[in-house]
Amino acid sequence: METLLLLGSLNLAVVIMLGAFGAHALKKKLTSEMLDIYQTGVHYHIAHGLGLLLLGVLAGGVLQSGLVLTAGWLLFAGIILFSGSLYALALTGVKRLGAITPLGGLCFIAGWIVLALAVIQG
């Protein structure tokens, strides 16, 4: 539980900083396309940071299953791979980094499916 709450809260602090950085420092430095890519990273980062907090709360009460922690680690991996690759792509313009993004998306999907399994197991 504490691990997920810590990961969630730290990720949310980081994404607020990254979002502000994108909105203020990068607005005039990136093309519109690259800024959109960066903002997509921010969007998914914040959504799944909140997801980590949710999982932390669930792990502390309703769903005391090891699957919840597994789901959390998958969401965290998704943040690193999905959002991280989009941040890197937007900042460097290296298109090959976009090949990493779907792996992060798969981690997000797997994390939510693992949570569903935890719910089914009760």
N, CA, C and O of each residue as an XYZ file, in Angstrom:
488
protein
N       0.825     -1.191      0.000
C       0.000      0.000      0.000
C       0.870      1.255      0.000
O       0.687      2.137     -0.839
N       1.823      1.339      0.946
C       2.651      2.541      1.040
C       3.461      2.753     -0.235
O       3.656      3.887     -0.672
N       3.930      1.665     -0.825
C       4.729      1.771     -2.052
C       3.920      2.433     -3.151
O       4.415      3.320     -3.847
N       2.675      2.002     -3.308
C       1.824      2.560     -4.361
C       1.479      4.014     -4.086
O       1.469      4.840     -4.999
N       1.198      4.324     -2.833
C       0.891      5.718     -2.482
C       2.108      6.620     -2.704
O       1.978      7.750     -3.174
N       3.288      6.105     -2.360
C       4.512      6.872     -2.585
C       4.774      7.063     -4.080
O       5.070      8.172     -4.526
N       4.663      5.977     -4.852
C       4.854      6.094     -6.313
C       3.847      7.064     -6.914
O       4.202      7.889     -7.756
N       2.604      6.970     -6.491
C       1.569      7.857     -7.033
C       1.828      9.308     -6.692
O       1.770     10.173     -7.566
N       2.115      9.583     -5.426
C       2.303     10.976     -5.031
C       3.551     11.578     -5.669
O       3.531     12.734     -6.091
N       4.637     10.807     -5.746
C       5.845     11.336     -6.382
C       5.649     11.542     -7.880
O       6.124     12.530     -8.441
N       4.948     10.609     -8.531
C       4.680     10.772     -9.958
C       3.797     11.981    -10.227
O       3.986     12.680    -11.223
N       2.846     12.230     -9.356
C       1.987     13.397     -9.554
C       2.764     14.690     -9.351
O       2.532     15.665    -10.067
N       3.680     14.716     -8.391
C       4.522     15.910     -8.220
C       5.373     16.132     -9.468
O       5.488     17.256     -9.956
N       5.969     15.054     -9.980
C       6.815     15.162    -11.169
C       6.007     15.612    -12.377
O       6.457     16.472    -13.134
N       4.817     15.042    -12.571
C       4.047     15.383    -13.772
C       3.545     16.825    -13.724
O       3.410     17.461    -14.769
N       3.271     17.345    -12.544
C       2.874     18.755    -12.461
C       4.040     19.630    -12.900
O       3.849     20.614    -13.615
N       5.251     19.271    -12.470
C       6.430     20.030    -12.897
C       6.645     19.899    -14.407
O       6.928     20.887    -15.085
N       6.511     18.675    -14.930
C       6.688     18.469    -16.369
C       5.621     19.199    -17.184
O       5.912     19.759    -18.241
N       4.399     19.189    -16.689
C       3.322     19.902    -17.386
C       3.575     21.401    -17.415
O       3.387     22.052    -18.443
N       4.000     21.942    -16.289
C       4.309     23.379    -16.237
C       5.497     23.708    -17.137
O       5.492     24.718    -17.840
N       6.509     22.852    -17.110
C       7.675     23.036    -17.978
C       7.248     23.060    -19.440
O       7.698     23.907    -20.212
N       6.379     22.126    -19.815
C       5.898     22.081    -21.197
C       5.097     23.309    -21.569
O       5.255     23.865    -22.657
N       4.232     23.730    -20.655
C       3.364     24.871    -20.946
C       4.128     26.188    -21.017
O       3.753     27.088    -21.769
N       5.181     26.301    -20.247
C       5.879     27.584    -20.179
C       7.209     27.591    -20.935
O       7.446     28.470    -21.763
N       8.050     26.645    -20.661
C       9.399     26.668    -21.249
C       9.446     26.102    -22.665
O      10.265     26.528    -23.479
N       8.576     25.151    -22.955
C       8.651     24.491    -24.266
C       7.693     25.058    -25.299
O       7.817     24.764    -26.488
N       6.753     25.856    -24.866
C       5.713     26.366    -25.765
C       6.281     27.024    -27.017
O       5.745     26.845    -28.111
N       7.344     27.772    -26.864
C       7.920     28.487    -28.010
C       9.112     27.761    -28.619
O       9.656     28.199    -29.633
N       9.524     26.644    -28.001
C      10.694     25.921    -28.486
C      10.338     24.694    -29.313
O      11.138     24.249    -30.136
N       9.147     24.145    -29.103
C       8.745     22.939    -29.824
C       7.728     23.283    -30.901
O       6.990     24.262    -30.790
N       7.704     22.474    -31.933
C       6.649     22.641    -32.933
C       5.324     22.268    -32.288
O       5.293     21.651    -31.223
N       4.255     22.640    -32.925
C       2.926     22.300    -32.426
C       2.761     20.789    -32.309
O       2.185     20.293    -31.340
N       3.270     20.060    -33.301
C       3.175     18.590    -33.280
C       3.936     18.009    -32.093
O       3.417     17.136    -31.397
N       5.151     18.475    -31.852
C       5.960     17.955    -30.755
C       5.379     18.349    -29.396
O       5.460     17.579    -28.439
N       4.795     19.544    -29.311
C       4.161     19.955    -28.067
C       2.936     19.082    -27.784
O       2.678     18.728    -26.633
N       2.190     18.737    -28.823
C       1.053     17.828    -28.657
C       1.514     16.456    -28.165
O       0.871     15.858    -27.302
N       2.606     15.966    -28.700
C       3.162     14.676    -28.265
C       3.561     14.761    -26.794
O       3.270     13.856    -26.012
N       4.221     15.840    -26.427
C       4.631     16.045    -25.040
C       3.408     16.070    -24.121
O       3.404     15.434    -23.067
N       2.375     16.806    -24.528
C       1.167     16.919    -23.713
C       0.431     15.586    -23.595
O      -0.205     15.321    -22.575
N       0.511     14.750    -24.624
C      -0.071     13.411    -24.518
C       0.649     12.632    -23.425
O       0.011     11.927    -22.643
N       1.969     12.753    -23.363
C       2.727     12.123    -22.287
C       2.268     12.612    -20.920
O       2.088     11.816    -19.999
N       2.080     13.916    -20.789
C       1.614     14.500    -19.533
C       0.227     13.960    -19.178
O      -0.027     13.605    -18.027
N      -0.657     13.898    -20.154
C      -2.031     13.437    -19.923
C      -2.042     12.015    -19.362
O      -2.679     11.752    -18.342
N      -1.345     11.111    -20.020
C      -1.311      9.720    -19.563
C      -0.553      9.586    -18.249
O      -0.900      8.744    -17.420
N       0.459     10.391    -18.052
C       1.238     10.360    -16.815
C       0.351     10.735    -15.631
O       0.354     10.049    -14.609
N      -0.401     11.812    -15.765
C      -1.238     12.244    -14.640
C      -2.368     11.249    -14.384
O      -2.691     10.965    -13.230
N      -2.966     10.721    -15.443
C      -4.053      9.749    -15.264
C      -3.560      8.515    -14.520
O      -4.238      8.009    -13.625
N      -2.392      8.038    -14.887
C      -1.909      6.811    -14.267
C      -1.215      7.070    -12.925
O      -1.104      6.160    -12.102
N      -0.756      8.284    -12.703
C      -0.305      8.660    -11.356
C      -1.473      8.628    -10.386
O      -1.339      8.152     -9.258
N      -2.627      9.137    -10.827
C      -3.836      9.047    -10.012
C      -4.251      7.584     -9.832
O      -4.733      7.188     -8.771
N      -4.052      6.787    -10.894
C      -4.342      5.360    -10.798
C      -3.493      4.692     -9.720
O      -3.982      3.829     -8.991
N      -2.226      5.087     -9.615
C      -1.364      4.534     -8.572
C      -1.892      4.877     -7.180
O      -1.864      4.038     -6.280
N      -2.365      6.093     -7.007
C      -2.960      6.469     -5.715
C      -4.191      5.615     -5.429
O      -4.372      5.128     -4.313
N      -5.025      5.440     -6.431
C      -6.222      4.612     -6.276
C      -5.846      3.194     -5.853
O      -6.446      2.629     -4.939
N      -4.855      2.632     -6.523
C      -4.418      1.283     -6.180
C      -3.870      1.232     -4.760
O      -4.097      0.252     -4.050
N      -3.158      2.263     -4.336
C      -2.652      2.317     -2.969
C      -3.766      2.311     -1.949
O      -3.673      1.642     -0.920
N      -4.816      3.052     -2.230
C      -5.975      3.084     -1.331
C      -6.660      1.720     -1.322
O      -7.008      1.206     -0.259
N      -6.853      1.140     -2.490
C      -7.490     -0.177     -2.572
C      -6.669     -1.239     -1.845
O      -7.222     -2.093     -1.153
N      -5.349     -1.179     -2.006
C      -4.476     -2.170     -1.371
C      -4.527     -2.065      0.151
O      -4.280     -3.048      0.849
N      -4.841     -0.896      0.661
C      -4.901     -0.700      2.104
C      -6.236     -1.076      2.717
O      -6.390     -1.060      3.938
N      -7.204     -1.415      1.872
C      -8.515     -1.706      2.439
C      -9.275     -2.790      1.718
O      -9.289     -3.945      2.142
N      -9.897     -2.418      0.645
C     -10.843     -3.280     -0.058
C     -10.180     -4.495     -0.706
O     -10.704     -5.604     -0.605
N      -9.060     -4.310     -1.354
C      -8.394     -5.379     -2.104
C      -6.989     -5.630     -1.564
O      -6.021     -5.036     -2.039
N      -6.886     -6.468     -0.619
C      -5.573     -6.769     -0.059
C      -4.996     -7.991     -0.774
O      -4.894     -9.081     -0.209
N      -4.628     -7.774     -2.016
C      -4.113     -8.834     -2.876
C      -2.779     -8.393     -3.451
O      -2.574     -7.216     -3.745
N      -1.882     -9.341     -3.605
C      -0.605     -9.049     -4.251
C      -0.780     -8.581     -5.679
O       0.096     -7.918     -6.236
N      -1.920     -8.928     -6.278
C      -2.181     -8.491     -7.645
C      -2.298     -6.978     -7.752
O      -1.972     -6.399     -8.788
N      -2.758     -6.342     -6.696
C      -2.887     -4.874     -6.723
C      -1.500     -4.239     -6.828
O      -1.313     -3.286     -7.584
N      -0.537     -4.755     -6.082
C       0.826     -4.239     -6.179
C       1.404     -4.504     -7.563
O       2.081     -3.651     -8.135
N       1.134     -5.691     -8.096
C       1.590     -6.006     -9.460
C       0.991     -5.023    -10.460
O       1.688     -4.525    -11.343
N      -0.295     -4.750    -10.317
C      -0.953     -3.776    -11.203
C      -0.282     -2.412    -11.090
O      -0.079     -1.728    -12.092
N       0.057     -2.026     -9.882
C       0.720     -0.743     -9.670
C       2.081     -0.669    -10.346
O       2.419      0.343    -10.960
N       2.854     -1.730    -10.234
C       4.163     -1.738    -10.894
C       4.012     -1.691    -12.409
O       4.832     -1.084    -13.098
N       2.967     -2.329    -12.929
C       2.722     -2.255    -14.375
C       2.349     -0.833    -14.790
O       2.806     -0.353    -15.827
N       1.526     -0.158    -13.992
C       1.187      1.238    -14.300
C       2.435      2.111    -14.242
O       2.627      2.982    -15.091
N       3.273      1.881    -13.256
C       4.506      2.658    -13.143
C       5.408      2.418    -14.354
O       5.973      3.360    -14.911
N       5.539      1.161    -14.755
C       6.331      0.846    -15.957
C       5.723      1.529    -17.177
O       6.445      2.023    -18.043
N       4.391      1.556    -17.243
C       3.716      2.239    -18.346
C       4.037      3.724    -18.374
O       4.259      4.297    -19.441
N       4.062      4.346    -17.201
C       4.402      5.773    -17.134
C       5.810      5.995    -17.683
O       6.037      6.891    -18.496
N       6.746      5.171    -17.232
C       8.134      5.320    -17.670
C       8.244      5.116    -19.184
O       8.838      5.932    -19.889
N       7.665      4.017    -19.669
C       7.815      3.674    -21.087
C       6.952      4.545    -21.999
O       7.442      5.050    -23.010
N       5.682      4.728    -21.659
C       4.764      5.476    -22.523
C       5.067      6.973    -22.446
O       5.466      7.593    -23.432
N       4.869      7.531    -21.259
C       5.073      8.979    -21.129
C       6.536      9.352    -21.327
O       6.848     10.342    -21.988
N       7.431      8.554    -20.751
C       8.857      8.843    -20.888
C       9.310      8.880    -22.336
O      10.083      9.756    -22.726
N       8.831      7.930    -23.139
C       9.231      7.920    -24.551
C       8.639      9.107    -25.302
O       9.268      9.637    -26.217
N       7.442      9.524    -24.925
C       6.845     10.696    -25.580
C       7.579     11.976    -25.194
O       7.794     12.850    -26.034
N       7.965     12.084    -23.917
C       8.756     13.253    -23.509
C      10.064     13.286    -24.293
O      10.448     14.325    -24.830
N      10.737     12.157    -24.354
C      12.023     12.082    -25.051
C      11.865     12.372    -26.543
O      12.681     13.085    -27.126
N      10.827     11.827    -27.157
C      10.560     12.072    -28.575
C      10.337     13.557    -28.830
O      10.917     14.131    -29.752
N       9.491     14.175    -28.006
C       9.176     15.593    -28.195
C      10.414     16.470    -28.014
O      10.606     17.439    -28.749
N      11.244     16.132    -27.044
C      12.410     16.964    -26.740
C      13.571     16.756    -27.705
O      14.350     17.678    -27.948
N      13.691     15.548    -28.257
C      14.837     15.262    -29.126
C      14.478     15.204    -30.604
O      15.336     15.420    -31.461
N      13.216     14.914    -30.908
C      12.811     14.737    -32.296
C      13.221     13.396    -32.884
O      13.021     13.159    -34.075
N      13.792     12.513    -32.067
C      14.220     11.190    -32.532
C      12.985     10.304    -32.641
O      12.472      9.812    -31.636
N      12.518     10.108    -33.858
C      11.259      9.394    -34.100
C      11.300      7.936    -33.632
O      10.266      7.373    -33.270
N      12.483      7.327    -33.637
C      12.597      5.924    -33.221
C      12.146      5.715    -31.781
O      11.764      4.604    -31.413
N      12.183      6.750    -30.972
C      11.730      6.639    -29.587
C      10.241      6.306    -29.512
O       9.773      5.738    -28.525
N       9.511      6.661    -30.551
C       8.086      6.350    -30.611
C       7.809      4.857    -30.628
O       6.690      4.437    -30.334
N       8.812      4.043    -30.969
C       8.635      2.590    -30.976
C       8.493      2.035    -29.558
O       7.969      0.936    -29.376
N       8.952      2.781    -28.560
C       8.856      2.343    -27.166
C       7.451      2.587    -26.614
O       6.988      1.852    -25.741
N       6.784      3.604    -27.115
C       5.504      4.039    -26.576
C       4.473      2.921    -26.485
O       3.820      2.802    -25.448
N       4.289      2.089    -27.519
C       3.290      1.015    -27.410
C       3.585      0.013    -26.286
O       2.659     -0.578    -25.732
N       4.852     -0.181    -25.947
C       5.178     -1.069    -24.832
C       4.617     -0.506    -23.523
O       4.119     -1.245    -22.673
N       4.709      0.792    -23.386
C       4.115      1.441    -22.215
C       2.603      1.307    -22.220
O       1.989      1.088    -21.176
N       2.001      1.440    -23.402
C       0.557      1.252    -23.504
C       0.144     -0.152    -23.107
O      -0.881     -0.343    -22.452
N       0.938     -1.134    -23.502
C       0.654     -2.516    -23.106
C       0.772     -2.684    -21.591
O      -0.007     -3.421    -20.987
N       1.732     -2.014    -20.984
C       1.855     -2.061    -19.522
C       0.623     -1.457    -18.851
O       0.119     -2.001    -17.869
N       0.139     -0.331    -19.384
C      -1.085      0.271    -18.839
C      -2.247     -0.716    -18.923
O      -2.950     -0.945    -17.939
N      -2.439     -1.294    -20.100
C      -3.547     -2.240    -20.299
C      -3.399     -3.429    -19.354
O      -4.361     -3.832    -18.700
N      -2.200     -3.984    -19.286
C      -1.967     -5.142    -18.419
C      -2.229     -4.788    -16.956
O      -2.803     -5.587    -16.216
N      -1.812     -3.598    -16.541
C      -2.045     -3.179    -15.161
C      -3.518     -3.133    -14.814
O      -3.924     -3.590    -13.745
N      -4.315     -2.585    -15.707
C      -5.757     -2.506    -15.431
C      -6.409     -3.881    -15.495
O      -7.359     -4.144    -14.757
N      -5.921     -4.758    -16.357
C      -6.454     -6.130    -16.407
C      -6.081     -6.891    -15.133
O      -6.902     -7.631    -14.591
N      -4.857     -6.713    -14.659
C      -4.450     -7.358    -13.408
C      -5.310     -6.856    -12.252
O      -5.682     -7.634    -11.374
N      -5.629     -5.565    -12.244
C      -6.537     -5.051    -11.204
C      -7.893     -5.721    -11.323
O      -8.488     -6.087    -10.310
N      -8.395     -5.890    -12.542
C      -9.685     -6.564    -12.735
C      -9.624     -7.991    -12.168
O     -10.577     -8.459    -11.545
N      -8.515     -8.660    -12.389
C      -8.350    -10.019    -11.835
C      -8.363     -9.987    -10.300
O      -8.927    -10.874     -9.659
N      -7.741     -8.963     -9.723
C      -7.760     -8.830     -8.264
C      -9.187     -8.636     -7.746
O      -9.565     -9.173     -6.706
N      -9.962     -7.860     -8.494
C     -11.354     -7.633     -8.106
C     -12.149     -8.934     -8.204
O     -12.927     -9.257     -7.306
N     -11.958     -9.666     -9.275
C     -12.674    -10.930     -9.469
C     -12.330    -11.935     -8.373
O     -13.196    -12.662     -7.887
N     -11.064    -11.965     -7.994
C     -10.643    -12.886     -6.926
C     -11.136    -12.454     -5.559
O     -11.170    -13.242     -4.614
N     -11.520    -11.184     -5.470
C     -12.137    -10.681     -4.257
C     -11.173    -10.353     -3.191
O     -11.572     -9.916     -2.112
